[in-house]
């Protein structure tokens, strides 16, 4: 079952490449990365409303929302930073370089989160094989970057 999940996540990775490319192309019409990101998130917002209605998901009460730690609401902001940055940098660096560097950054940060068990996750030690994996990712970024 684990390998099926890995294949699904690989497919999602393909979608991220397509999304970044489409958002960048959209921005050529809108003339500003912030406008491209705005349209992206607006369509996503409408899509999520539709899915919530279709699946009859209950709206959380104020009592539930008020006990959620503030920093947990930063995910939307971080998504804006990511999507807008991808739109901004793809024309300058290319899709492969931007996503390779992004993935390397994600893996380095994920290793720190795992090692210290941040955000309530079970700690997973940063060992030599993870270190080598991160180094290979950085080498991969340099090899993919062809300018």
Secondary structure by P-SEA (a helix, b strand, c coil): caaaaaaaaaaaaaaaaaaaaaaaaaaaaaccaaaaaaaaaaaaaaaaaaaaaaaccccccaaaaaaccccccaaaaaaaaaaaaaaaccccccaaaaaaaaaaaaaaaaaaaaaaccccccbbbbcaaaaaaaaaaaaaaaaaccc
